[in-house]
Amino acid sequence: MNLTDFKNTLAAGKSPKGISVYLEALWYDAKDDWQKAHELIQDLPDKNASWIHAYLHRKEGDSWNADYWYNKAGRKRPAVSLEKEWDEIAMALLE
């Protein structure tokens, strides 16, 4: 699946079967269900989850919390739009 294919799944009522929990979190975020996206990744201890967690808090407007999670992910808060960052995360996870 590539980014275009993944974005096309957003028209469906359910997330695609067989995708990772990380992509599922991004899918719910794109469907305006921030809470569900956050619930899916908030307790996962790895860097991918931390990156998504950071993005979600950045989107929420909680910069301090976002920066904490970016640090855990080994990243810095990007100077790009939220939409661009969402695409970057999704592309990295789809590789």
BALOMI-476662 format. One line per field, with one value per atom (N, C-alpha, C, O): residue number from 1; atom name; x, y, z; chain. Coordinates in nm, 4 decimals. Each point is the difference from the previous one (the first is absolute). Last residue first. Layout:
<batis>
n: (NUM	...)
atom: (CA	...)
xx: (X	...)
yy: (Y	...)
zz: (Z	...)
chain: (A	...)
</batis>
This chain:
<batis>
n: (95	95	95	95	94	94	94	94	93	93	93	93	92	92	92	92	91	91	91	91	90	90	90	90	89	89	89	89	88	88	88	88	87	87	87	87	86	86	86	86	85	85	85	85	84	84	84	84	83	83	83	83	82	82	82	82	81	81	81	81	80	80	80	80	79	79	79	79	78	78	78	78	77	77	77	77	76	76	76	76	75	75	75	75	74	74	74	74	73	73	73	73	72	72	72	72	71	71	71	71	70	70	70	70	69	69	69	69	68	68	68	68	67	67	67	67	66	66	66	66	65	65	65	65	64	64	64	64	63	63	63	63	62	62	62	62	61	61	61	61	60	60	60	60	59	59	59	59	58	58	58	58	57	57	57	57	56	56	56	56	55	55	55	55	54	54	54	54	53	53	53	53	52	52	52	52	51	51	51	51	50	50	50	50	49	49	49	49	48	48	48	48	47	47	47	47	46	46	46	46	45	45	45	45	44	44	44	44	43	43	43	43	42	42	42	42	41	41	41	41	40	40	40	40	39	39	39	39	38	38	38	38	37	37	37	37	36	36	36	36	35	35	35	35	34	34	34	34	33	33	33	33	32	32	32	32	31	31	31	31	30	30	30	30	29	29	29	29	28	28	28	28	27	27	27	27	26	26	26	26	25	25	25	25	24	24	24	24	23	23	23	23	22	22	22	22	21	21	21	21	20	20	20	20	19	19	19	19	18	18	18	18	17	17	17	17	16	16	16	16	15	15	15	15	14	14	14	14	13	13	13	13	12	12	12	12	11	11	11	11	10	10	10	10	9	9	9	9	8	8	8	8	7	7	7	7	6	6	6	6	5	5	5	5	4	4	4	4	3	3	3	3	2	2	2	2	1	1	1	1)
atom: (N	CA	C	O	N	CA	C	O	N	CA	C	O	N	CA	C	O	N	CA	C	O	N	CA	C	O	N	CA	C	O	N	CA	C	O	N	CA	C	O	N	CA	C	O	N	CA	C	O	N	CA	C	O	N	CA	C	O	N	CA	C	O	N	CA	C	O	N	CA	C	O	N	CA	C	O	N	CA	C	O	N	CA	C	O	N	CA	C	O	N	CA	C	O	N	CA	C	O	N	CA	C	O	N	CA	C	O	N	CA	C	O	N	CA	C	O	N	CA	C	O	N	CA	C	O	N	CA	C	O	N	CA	C	O	N	CA	C	O	N	CA	C	O	N	CA	C	O	N	CA	C	O	N	CA	C	O	N	CA	C	O	N	CA	C	O	N	CA	C	O	N	CA	C	O	N	CA	C	O	N	CA	C	O	N	CA	C	O	N	CA	C	O	N	CA	C	O	N	CA	C	O	N	CA	C	O	N	CA	C	O	N	CA	C	O	N	CA	C	O	N	CA	C	O	N	CA	C	O	N	CA	C	O	N	CA	C	O	N	CA	C	O	N	CA	C	O	N	CA	C	O	N	CA	C	O	N	CA	C	O	N	CA	C	O	N	CA	C	O	N	CA	C	O	N	CA	C	O	N	CA	C	O	N	CA	C	O	N	CA	C	O	N	CA	C	O	N	CA	C	O	N	CA	C	O	N	CA	C	O	N	CA	C	O	N	CA	C	O	N	CA	C	O	N	CA	C	O	N	CA	C	O	N	CA	C	O	N	CA	C	O	N	CA	C	O	N	CA	C	O	N	CA	C	O	N	CA	C	O	N	CA	C	O	N	CA	C	O	N	CA	C	O	N	CA	C	O	N	CA	C	O	N	CA	C	O	N	CA	C	O	N	CA	C	O	N	CA	C	O	N	CA	C	O	N	CA	C	O	N	CA	C	O	N	CA	C	O	N	CA	C	O	N	CA	C	O)
xx: (0.6621	0.1191	0.0295	0.0960	-0.4440	-0.0401	0.1190	-0.0187	0.0667	-0.0580	-0.0401	-0.0042	0.1742	0.1044	-0.0521	0.0722	-0.3784	0.0935	0.1095	0.0375	-0.3425	-0.0648	0.0956	0.0091	0.1376	-0.0105	-0.0582	0.0533	-0.0368	0.1355	-0.0025	0.0706	-0.4780	0.0457	0.1375	0.0231	-0.1862	-0.0809	0.0444	0.0192	0.1701	0.0575	-0.0776	0.0605	-0.2268	0.1271	0.0633	0.0517	-0.4386	-0.0329	0.1261	0.0036	0.0351	-0.0445	-0.0301	0.0287	0.3260	-0.1412	-0.0306	0.0733	0.4236	-0.0879	-0.1437	-0.0241	0.4693	-0.0516	-0.0826	0.0083	0.1090	0.0252	-0.0622	-0.0940	0.3021	-0.1273	0.0248	0.0811	0.2606	-0.0338	-0.1334	-0.0366	0.2565	-0.0293	-0.0193	-0.0105	0.0442	0.1292	-0.0143	0.0782	-0.4193	0.0064	0.1341	0.0261	-0.1254	-0.0031	0.0100	0.0509	-0.0869	0.1277	0.0079	0.1027	-0.5098	0.0973	0.1371	0.0713	-0.4043	-0.0145	0.0906	0.0493	-0.0557	0.0406	-0.0021	0.0949	-0.2705	0.1468	0.0554	0.1024	-0.5697	0.0461	0.1526	0.0560	-0.2544	-0.0193	0.0480	0.0626	-0.0553	0.0917	-0.0071	0.1028	-0.4074	0.1383	0.0971	0.0891	-0.6146	0.0764	0.1482	0.0527	-0.4388	0.0466	0.0798	0.0294	-0.2312	-0.0850	0.0379	-0.0799	0.3437	-0.1290	-0.0959	-0.0792	0.4876	0.0232	-0.1319	-0.0323	0.0275	0.0023	0.0315	-0.0485	0.0529	-0.1350	-0.0039	-0.0939	0.5143	-0.0827	-0.1393	-0.0525	0.3357	0.0461	-0.0860	-0.0455	-0.0283	-0.0459	0.0376	-0.0806	0.2481	-0.1430	-0.0578	-0.0810	0.5250	-0.0122	-0.1472	-0.0354	0.1352	0.0355	-0.0132	-0.0437	-0.0156	-0.1127	0.0271	-0.0894	0.4391	-0.1095	-0.1220	-0.0631	0.4398	0.0182	-0.1096	-0.0359	-0.0719	0.1011	-0.0002	-0.0870	-0.2081	0.1282	0.1015	0.1124	-0.6847	0.1025	0.1362	0.0113	-0.4506	0.0743	0.1069	0.0642	-0.3574	0.0523	0.0836	0.0881	-0.3439	0.1467	0.0566	0.1211	-0.6049	0.0702	0.1510	0.0624	-0.3543	-0.0152	0.0810	0.0570	-0.0837	0.0840	-0.0053	0.1033	-0.3890	0.1397	0.0940	0.0957	-0.5481	0.0258	0.1447	0.0667	-0.2076	-0.0008	0.0335	0.0832	-0.1435	0.1270	0.0090	0.1042	-0.3937	-0.0188	0.1340	0.0659	-0.1711	-0.0356	-0.0370	-0.0837	0.2701	-0.1466	-0.0530	-0.1160	0.5798	-0.0491	-0.1524	-0.0591	0.2660	0.0267	-0.0557	-0.0637	0.0465	-0.1007	0.0217	-0.0962	0.4173	-0.1283	-0.1093	-0.0787	0.5079	-0.0045	-0.1333	-0.0531	0.1211	-0.0070	-0.0066	-0.0796	0.1513	-0.1374	-0.0187	-0.1033	0.5314	-0.0818	-0.1457	-0.0701	0.3506	0.0466	-0.0821	-0.0459	-0.0126	-0.0650	0.0388	-0.0781	0.0983	0.0632	-0.0801	-0.0803	-0.1713	0.0985	0.0557	-0.0610	-0.2903	0.1387	0.1020	0.1190	-0.6275	0.0485	0.1482	0.0474	-0.2859	0.0292	0.0517	0.0740	-0.4174	0.1398	0.0271	-0.0658	-0.4264	0.0884	0.1419	0.0230	-0.3802	-0.0461	0.0879	-0.0087	0.1709	-0.0705	-0.0400	0.0537	0.2161	-0.1405	-0.0841	-0.1228	0.6008	-0.0689	-0.1470	-0.0782	0.4164	-0.0754	-0.0785	-0.0876	0.3897	-0.1267	-0.0847	-0.1223	0.5656	-0.0937	-0.1359	-0.1026	0.4453	-0.0371	-0.1007	-0.0997	0.2849	-0.0895	-0.0506	-0.1184	0.4442	-0.1269	-0.1017	-0.1159	0.5572	-0.0706	-0.1352	-0.0983	0.2646	0.0740	-0.0858	-0.1110	0.1527	-0.0849	0.0901	0.0985)
yy: (0.2262	-0.0529	-0.1423	-0.0599	0.3527	-0.0830	-0.0611	-0.0900	0.3979	-0.1245	-0.0947	-0.1217	0.5545	-0.0750	-0.1351	-0.0997	0.4003	-0.0536	-0.0829	-0.1054	0.3308	-0.1103	-0.0612	-0.1223	0.5041	-0.1147	-0.1193	-0.1108	0.5123	-0.0516	-0.1217	-0.0978	0.3300	-0.0706	-0.0623	-0.1144	0.3874	-0.1213	-0.0838	-0.1210	0.5464	-0.0951	-0.1315	-0.1070	0.4547	-0.0488	-0.1010	-0.1028	0.3195	-0.0888	-0.0608	-0.1186	0.4485	-0.1280	-0.0999	-0.1189	0.4960	-0.0078	-0.1361	-0.0969	0.2654	-0.0242	-0.0050	-0.0079	0.0243	0.1319	-0.0133	0.0838	-0.4590	0.0506	0.1369	0.0401	-0.2844	0.0443	0.0615	0.0917	-0.4595	0.1362	0.0365	-0.0516	-0.4568	0.0987	0.1374	0.0142	-0.4744	0.0341	0.1025	0.0005	-0.1861	-0.0585	0.0274	-0.0499	0.2342	-0.1459	-0.0716	-0.1118	0.5807	-0.0385	-0.1514	-0.0606	0.2406	0.0079	-0.0428	-0.0731	0.1102	-0.1211	0.0017	-0.1049	0.4863	-0.1155	-0.1271	-0.0784	0.4702	-0.0011	-0.1146	-0.0580	0.1247	-0.0446	-0.0094	-0.0989	0.2855	-0.1452	-0.0569	-0.1059	0.5710	-0.0583	-0.1516	-0.0675	0.3164	-0.0016	-0.0642	-0.0740	0.0612	-0.0180	-0.0154	-0.1112	0.1360	0.1313	-0.0030	0.1046	-0.4587	0.0433	0.1407	0.0686	-0.2879	0.0331	0.0558	0.0899	-0.2543	0.1224	0.0471	0.1188	-0.5278	0.1094	0.1334	0.1044	-0.4902	0.0202	0.1143	0.0796	-0.2125	0.0646	0.0308	0.1094	-0.3641	0.1388	0.0785	0.1105	-0.5692	0.0635	0.1484	0.0853	-0.3534	0.0247	0.0726	0.0916	-0.2216	0.0986	0.0350	0.1174	-0.4630	0.1309	0.1102	0.1106	-0.5557	0.0437	0.1375	0.0844	-0.2800	0.0316	0.0500	0.0979	-0.2504	0.1319	0.0366	0.1173	-0.4609	0.0133	0.1385	0.0827	-0.3043	0.0565	0.0303	0.0395	-0.0369	-0.0753	0.0658	0.1222	0.0376	-0.0882	-0.0837	-0.0836	0.4063	0.0659	-0.0889	0.0506	-0.1364	0.0059	0.0515	-0.0073	-0.0606	-0.1094	0.0024	-0.1059	0.4571	-0.1238	-0.1146	-0.0815	0.4909	0.0121	-0.1272	-0.0468	0.0785	-0.0052	0.0019	-0.0771	0.1415	-0.1397	-0.0153	-0.0969	0.5367	-0.0822	-0.1457	-0.0598	0.3748	0.0181	-0.0939	-0.0609	0.0877	-0.0692	0.0003	-0.1031	0.2614	0.0931	-0.0693	0.0490	-0.2427	-0.0060	0.0882	-0.0116	-0.0419	0.0597	0.0009	0.0807	-0.2981	0.1438	0.0696	0.1048	-0.5707	0.0605	0.1501	0.0766	-0.3109	-0.0097	0.0665	0.0796	-0.1294	0.1086	0.0024	0.1069	-0.4618	0.1259	0.1193	0.0917	-0.5124	0.0103	0.1293	0.0659	-0.1798	0.0497	0.0139	0.0902	-0.2758	0.1361	0.0622	0.1137	-0.5668	0.0873	0.1461	0.0910	-0.4140	0.0085	0.0934	0.0806	-0.3531	0.1072	0.0025	-0.0528	-0.2541	-0.0390	0.1122	-0.0246	0.1349	-0.1178	-0.0216	0.0232	0.4686	-0.1201	-0.1140	0.0222	0.3421	-0.0026	-0.1297	-0.1011	0.3082	-0.0724	0.0061	0.0122	0.1958	0.0175	-0.0672	0.0308	0.1784	-0.1140	0.0309	0.0913	0.1958	0.0090	-0.1107	0.0080	0.0204	0.0912	0.0183	0.0470	-0.2940	-0.0796	0.0886	-0.0482	0.2284	-0.0420	-0.0816	-0.0038	0.1328	0.1127	-0.0359	0.0475	-0.3653	0.0159	0.1134	-0.0155	-0.0524	-0.1101	0.0148	-0.0185	0.3220	0.0258	-0.1081	0.0300	-0.0860	0.1084	0.0285	0.0209	-0.5141	0.1257	0.1079	-0.0279	-0.5437	0.1168	0.1239	0.0066)
zz: (0.4230	-0.0697	0.0421	-0.0483	0.2366	-0.1141	-0.0737	-0.0819	0.4476	0.0504	-0.1137	0.0184	-0.1178	0.0703	0.0474	-0.0043	-0.1924	-0.1003	0.0669	-0.0513	0.3339	-0.0729	-0.1013	-0.0099	0.2396	0.0912	-0.0755	0.0066	-0.2420	0.0239	0.0912	-0.0245	-0.0544	-0.1202	0.0218	-0.0393	0.3792	-0.0065	-0.1192	0.0122	0.0264	0.0951	-0.0012	0.0052	-0.2680	-0.0553	0.0956	-0.0436	0.1896	-0.1121	-0.0602	-0.0327	0.3681	0.0565	-0.1108	0.0137	-0.1333	0.0384	0.0614	-0.0199	0.0755	-0.1148	0.0506	0.1205	0.1163	-0.0386	-0.1273	-0.0898	0.5105	-0.1355	-0.0230	0.0685	0.3853	-0.0548	-0.1374	-0.0126	0.1597	0.0421	-0.0628	-0.1055	0.2527	-0.1032	0.0633	0.1218	0.0771	-0.0603	-0.1104	-0.0951	0.4020	-0.1347	-0.0675	-0.1094	0.5333	0.0170	-0.1347	-0.0079	-0.0018	0.0581	0.0192	-0.0308	-0.1062	-0.1095	0.0505	-0.0687	0.3900	-0.0813	-0.1227	-0.0415	0.3247	0.0808	-0.0857	0.0018	-0.1897	0.0000	0.0833	-0.0360	0.0341	-0.1311	-0.0018	-0.0472	0.4253	-0.0030	-0.1331	-0.0034	0.0427	0.0985	-0.0043	-0.0057	-0.2654	-0.0487	0.0975	-0.0417	-0.0695	0.1234	-0.0357	-0.0043	-0.3001	0.0431	0.1286	0.0579	-0.3561	0.1108	0.0475	0.0638	-0.3862	-0.0599	0.1053	-0.0280	0.1764	-0.0776	-0.0612	0.0031	0.2093	0.0976	-0.0670	0.0435	-0.3140	0.0532	0.1011	-0.0001	-0.1766	-0.1031	0.0554	-0.0204	0.2930	-0.0098	-0.0989	0.0295	-0.0003	0.1229	-0.0011	0.0369	-0.3783	-0.0198	0.1211	-0.0145	0.0521	-0.1072	-0.0237	-0.0106	0.3145	0.0559	-0.1047	0.0318	-0.1675	0.0821	0.0584	0.0050	-0.2393	-0.0922	0.0766	-0.0398	0.2885	-0.0613	-0.0992	-0.0109	0.4258	-0.1054	-0.0641	0.0273	0.3360	0.0429	-0.1101	0.0309	0.0558	-0.0718	0.0230	-0.0087	0.1660	0.0904	-0.0695	0.0636	-0.2964	0.1190	0.0910	0.0696	-0.5053	0.0049	0.1318	0.0210	-0.1277	-0.0665	0.0238	0.0069	0.1503	0.0775	-0.0605	0.0726	-0.3107	0.1194	0.0836	0.0478	-0.4192	-0.0458	0.1197	0.0053	0.0829	-0.0376	-0.0458	0.0364	0.0565	0.1218	-0.0312	0.0682	-0.4223	0.0701	0.1196	0.0241	-0.4634	0.1283	0.0736	0.0130	-0.4783	0.1078	0.1305	0.0759	-0.4857	0.0061	0.1136	0.0394	-0.1024	-0.1243	-0.0068	-0.0718	0.4357	0.0064	-0.1244	0.0107	-0.0015	0.0872	0.0145	0.0047	-0.2513	-0.0688	0.0840	-0.0514	0.2365	-0.0986	-0.0732	-0.0301	0.3252	0.0756	-0.0954	0.0202	-0.2088	0.0480	0.0801	-0.0120	-0.1315	-0.1113	0.0409	-0.0459	0.3659	-0.0288	-0.1132	0.0102	0.1109	0.0971	-0.0246	0.0276	-0.4513	0.1319	0.0909	-0.0469	-0.3443	0.0113	0.1425	0.0930	-0.2650	-0.0179	0.0079	-0.0195	-0.1162	0.0733	-0.0284	-0.1112	0.0914	-0.0794	0.0878	0.0958	0.1053	-0.0426	-0.0756	0.0249	-0.0371	0.0909	-0.0527	-0.1203	-0.1137	0.1372	0.1033	0.1189	-0.6129	0.0591	0.1443	0.0627	-0.3401	-0.0404	0.0626	0.0008	0.0403	0.0923	-0.0352	0.0826	-0.3354	0.0976	0.0967	0.0718	-0.4001	-0.0598	0.0964	-0.0135	0.1288	0.0094	-0.0587	0.0487	-0.0930	0.1403	0.0165	0.0706	-0.4960	0.0350	0.1434	0.0281	-0.1677	-0.0680	0.0331	0.0288	0.1325	0.0687	-0.0637	0.0712	-0.1477	-0.0009	0.0666	0.0453	-0.0278	0.0000	0.0000	0.0736)
chain: (A	A	A	A	A	A	A	A	A	A	A	A	A	A	A	A	A	A	A	A	A	A	A	A	A	A	A	A	A	A	A	A	A	A	A	A	A	A	A	A	A	A	A	A	A	A	A	A	A	A	A	A	A	A	A	A	A	A	A	A	A	A	A	A	A	A	A	A	A	A	A	A	A	A	A	A	A	A	A	A	A	A	A	A	A	A	A	A	A	A	A	A	A	A	A	A	A	A	A	A	A	A	A	A	A	A	A	A	A	A	A	A	A	A	A	A	A	A	A	A	A	A	A	A	A	A	A	A	A	A	A	A	A	A	A	A	A	A	A	A	A	A	A	A	A	A	A	A	A	A	A	A	A	A	A	A	A	A	A	A	A	A	A	A	A	A	A	A	A	A	A	A	A	A	A	A	A	A	A	A	A	A	A	A	A	A	A	A	A	A	A	A	A	A	A	A	A	A	A	A	A	A	A	A	A	A	A	A	A	A	A	A	A	A	A	A	A	A	A	A	A	A	A	A	A	A	A	A	A	A	A	A	A	A	A	A	A	A	A	A	A	A	A	A	A	A	A	A	A	A	A	A	A	A	A	A	A	A	A	A	A	A	A	A	A	A	A	A	A	A	A	A	A	A	A	A	A	A	A	A	A	A	A	A	A	A	A	A	A	A	A	A	A	A	A	A	A	A	A	A	A	A	A	A	A	A	A	A	A	A	A	A	A	A	A	A	A	A	A	A	A	A	A	A	A	A	A	A	A	A	A	A	A	A	A	A	A	A	A	A	A	A	A	A	A	A	A	A	A	A	A	A	A	A	A	A	A	A	A	A	A	A	A	A	A	A	A	A	A	A	A	A	A	A	A	A	A	A	A	A)
</batis>
